[in-house]
Amino acid sequence: MKALEKRVLDYVRDARLISPGDRVGVAVSGGADSVALLQILHGARQKLGVKLLVVHFDHCLRGAESDADAEFVARLARGCGLPFVLDRQDVAAAAKRNKWNLEDAARRLRYAFFERLVRDGQADRIAVAHTADDQAETVLAHLIRGTGPTGLGGIYPAAASVVRPLLAIRRQELRDYLEEYGQSWREDSTNQDVRRVRARIRTRLVPLLEREFSPRVVERLNELARLSREEQDFWNALTEERFRTSVRRAGDGLSIRTNDLLAPMTTAAAPQVPKPNDRQPFAARALTERLIRRVYQELRGTRQGLTAGHVEQVIRLASASDSGHFVEMPGGVVTEKSFGELKFMVQSARSAKGGANRERQVQHDYAYPVELPARGCMTVSVPELNCRFRLKVIDWTDGERETRYGRLALDAALLRMPLILRNWRPGDAYRPLGRRQIHKLKHLFAEGRIALRERTGWPILESAGRVVWARGIAPACDFCAGESTAAGVVIEEERLQAAG
């Protein structure tokens, strides 16, 4: 076994990229790197204890040249006695249809092909031919574009079912290896298209850095990526632990206490929540940012589109904004501050296009007349809230005053027509039992820690134009059942049953 083959084999084993018994699809484009990968894995298949198949994705971008690539790879597979799987997709058409750039479209469709092979049981792993040079170019591309520690990790040796056995090998080593064996390969003409950033990094920037600064720049960029990945593994584990213990489900969204978000490194025994104008310690800040990204990913399934600016907005919302304020993020995700919590939710498509604020303030308008019986009960269904209200008229004996109804009943004799069950409206106010003054419902909602989004459609009972009752709040003092009450009115609420 040649030294290069042994290095690849050792790397595969050390990184545990492939396990004995795996069916490995070798992604071969026809270029030197992927042809060398096939040659090396084919020679090592018995030592690894794996079965191989050759897979090729035709992007349909270069006409006859693409067809020739596919035929070349098919001949390689036949020469090795391996099964061959081909997929063709019109990448240019998909890019235009979905408004992706060409490189992004190619990658999406190619990796979707790999996923189908694994999902359909044709392969357990897909081996691709990224090299140390690809790693260095990726790190440089991320730096040029702008990146954080995650981007410095570059290409991972394994991601889901995709593995990269050549990530520690230089591109030139693979060409020398193939030439020694007399094995030909195909050259992709688009690799030399310097209109593409990646091609300019490969053909201009890396040679300049090697020539003018350090001949070992590729090696050092690879080491930087490795160290960054190790640190990222630590932060990922810590973020997952904090996500598990601090974030909870809240209806269709997620919720986290602002203290837990802003002081994620703090224990309950030593709380140190930063004040609004304080700068978080570096470690706490780093974990706060990762928690926000993790929550976003949980809601959307991806972090794509979320920038450092969006994360900063959420931090400012948590640390300096009042309850009821919110920020909008890509993908229709809205984060709202509700007293001591941040609530993350995905709005409708209309909200995602900029109508979130308007939609959140639209009332569920309804108004239902109430005809109280002399005794017994009547029911008012409110489909806008998916619930019904049962108004019970009961004899108000001395015993009733000591029951579970207590002092929360209305005096039927004091209620005047028209009696209407309707939604809360800005400006509604009354004097609840136990208060000395009239208070606006908006103020009472804030006292009761009722979030802004939960107030939409909040039910109240109006008697001859006066508010006498509101859900969850003591009834109006002037209408409460008392010593002289003969018949009390008790209001109960229950959910409507879903249709079968």
Long-range contacts (C-beta under 8 A, 24 or more apart in sequence): 1-43, 1-44, 2-177, 4-40, 4-169, 4-173, 4-174, 4-177, 5-40, 5-43, 5-44, 7-168, 7-169, 8-40, 8-44, 8-165, 8-166, 8-169, 9-40, 9-44, 9-47, 9-48, 11-165, 11-167, 11-168, 12-44, 12-48, 12-163, 12-165, 15-157, 15-158, 17-125, 17-127, 17-157, 17-158, 17-163, 17-164, 17-165, 18-48, 18-50, 18-125, 18-127, 18-163, 18-165, 20-48, 20-49, 20-50, 21-49, 21-50, 22-50, 22-51, 22-124, 22-125, 23-50, 23-51, 23-52, 23-53, 23-122, 23-123, 23-124, 23-125, 24-50, 24-51, 24-52, 24-53, 24-123, 24-124, 24-125, 24-126, 24-127, 25-52, 25-53, 25-54, 25-55, 25-85, 25-114, 25-117, 25-122, 25-123, 25-125, 25-126, 25-127, 26-52, 26-53, 26-54, 26-55, 26-127, 27-55, 27-56, 27-57, 27-114, 27-126, 27-127, 27-128, 27-129, 28-54, 28-55, 28-56, 28-73, 28-76, 28-77, 28-129, 29-56, 29-57, 29-69, 29-73, 29-129, 29-186, 29-188, 30-56, 30-69, 30-70, 30-72, 30-73, 30-185, 30-186, 30-188, 31-129, 31-185, 31-186, 31-187, 31-188, 31-191, 32-171, 32-174, 32-175, 32-178, 32-185, 33-129, 33-130, 33-131, 33-166, 33-171, 33-174, 34-128, 34-129, 35-76, 35-178, 35-183, 35-185, 36-129, 36-166, 36-174, 36-175, 36-177, 36-178, 36-183, 37-127, 37-128, 37-129, 37-165, 37-166, 38-76, 38-80, 39-177, 39-178, 39-181, 39-183, 40-165, 40-166, 40-177, 41-127, 41-165, 42-80, 42-82, 52-80, 52-82, 53-77, 53-82, 53-83, 53-84, 53-85, 53-122, 53-123, 54-80, 54-82, 54-83, 54-84, 54-85, 55-84, 55-85, 55-86, 55-87, 55-113, 55-114, 55-117, 55-123, 55-126, 56-84, 56-85, 56-86, 56-87, 57-86, 57-87, 57-88, 57-89, 57-109, 57-110, 57-113, 58-86, 58-87, 58-88, 58-89, 59-89, 59-91, 59-106, 59-109, 59-110, 60-88, 60-89, 60-90, 60-91, 60-92, 61-91, 61-92, 61-102, 61-106, 61-190, 62-188, 62-189, 62-190, 65-189, 68-186, 69-186, 69-188, 72-186, 85-117, 85-122, 87-113, 89-113, 103-196, 103-198, 111-162, 114-161, 114-162, 115-160, 115-161, 118-161, 123-161, 124-161, 125-161, 125-162, 125-163, 126-161, 126-162, 126-163, 127-162, 127-163, 127-164, 127-165, 128-162, 128-163, 128-164, 129-164, 129-166, 130-155, 130-164, 130-166, 130-167, 131-166, 131-167, 131-169, 131-170, 131-171, 131-174, 132-166, 132-167, 132-168, 132-169, 132-170, 132-171, 132-218, 132-219, 132-222, 133-170, 133-171, 133-202, 133-206, 133-218, 134-167, 134-171, 135-167, 135-218, 135-221, 135-222, 135-225, 136-206, 136-217, 136-218, 136-221, 136-222, 137-198, 137-201, 137-202, 137-206, 138-225, 139-221, 139-224, 139-225, 140-201, 140-205, 140-206, 140-221, 141-197, 141-198, 141-201, 144-197, 144-201, 148-308, 149-228, 149-231, 149-232, 149-235, 150-228, 150-232, 152-224, 152-225, 152-228, 153-225, 153-228, 153-229, 153-232, 154-221, 154-225, 154-228, 154-229, 155-225, 156-229, 168-222, 170-218, 235-286, 235-287, 235-290, 236-290, 238-287, 239-287, 239-290, 239-291, 239-294, 240-294, 242-287, 242-291, 243-291, 243-294, 243-295, 243-298, 246-291, 247-291, 247-294, 247-295, 247-298, 250-343, 250-345, 251-345, 252-345, 252-346, 253-299, 253-343, 253-344, 253-345, 253-346, 254-295, 254-298, 254-299, 254-343, 254-344, 254-345, 255-341, 255-342, 255-343, 255-344, 256-291, 256-295, 256-341, 256-342, 256-344, 257-340, 257-341, 257-342, 258-318, 258-319, 258-337, 258-340, 258-341, 258-342, 259-340, 261-288, 261-291, 261-292, 261-318, 261-342, 262-288, 262-315, 262-318, 262-319, 264-288, 264-291, 274-319, 276-319, 276-320, 277-320, 288-315, 289-315, 295-344, 296-329, 296-333, 296-344, 299-331, 299-333, 299-344, 299-345, 299-346, 300-331, 300-333, 300-346, 304-330, 305-329, 305-330, 305-331, 306-330, 314-342, 317-342, 318-342, 323-446, 323-451, 323-452, 324-451, 324-452, 326-356, 326-357, 326-360, 328-354, 328-356, 332-356, 334-360, 336-451, 336-452, 336-453, 338-449, 338-451, 338-452, 338-453, 339-449, 339-451, 343-451, 343-453, 360-452, 360-453, 360-456, 361-456, 362-456, 363-423, 363-424, 363-425, 363-456, 363-457, 364-423, 364-456, 364-457, 365-423, 366-422, 366-423, 366-457, 367-420, 367-421, 367-422, 367-423, 368-420, 368-421, 368-422, 369-418, 369-419, 369-420, 370-419, 370-420, 370-421, 370-461, 371-419, 372-412, 372-415, 372-419, 372-489, 374-487, 375-487, 380-421, 381-496, 382-421, 382-459, 383-496, 384-423, 384-457, 385-457, 385-459, 386-495, 386-496, 387-493, 387-494, 387-495, 387-496, 388-493, 388-494, 388-496, 389-421, 389-459, 389-491, 389-492, 389-493, 390-491, 390-492, 390-493, 390-494, 391-489, 391-490, 391-491, 392-489, 392-490, 392-491, 392-492, 393-487, 393-488, 393-489, 394-487, 394-488, 394-489, 394-490, 395-486, 395-487, 395-488, 396-481, 396-485, 396-486, 396-487, 396-488, 400-488, 401-481, 405-488, 405-490, 407-433, 407-480, 407-481, 408-433, 408-474, 408-475, 408-480, 408-490, 409-475, 409-480, 409-481, 409-485, 409-488, 409-489, 409-490, 410-461, 410-468, 410-469, 410-475, 410-479, 410-480, 410-481, 410-488, 410-489, 410-490, 410-491, 411-479, 411-480, 411-481, 411-482, 411-485, 411-487, 411-488, 411-489, 412-485, 412-486, 412-487, 412-488, 412-489, 413-485, 413-486, 413-487, 414-463, 414-478, 414-479, 415-463, 415-468, 415-479, 415-489, 416-463, 416-464, 417-463, 417-464, 418-462, 418-464, 419-461, 419-462, 419-463, 419-464, 420-461, 420-462, 421-459, 421-460, 421-461, 421-462, 422-459, 422-460, 422-462, 423-456, 423-457, 423-458, 423-459, 423-460, 424-455, 424-457, 424-458, 424-459, 424-460, 424-470, 428-460, 428-467, 428-470, 429-467, 430-466, 430-467, 430-468, 430-470, 430-476, 431-476, 431-477, 431-478, 432-473, 432-474, 432-475, 432-476, 432-477, 433-474, 433-475, 433-476, 433-477, 433-480, 434-474, 434-477, 435-474, 435-477, 441-467, 441-470, 441-473, 444-470, 444-473, 448-472, 448-473, 459-493, 461-491
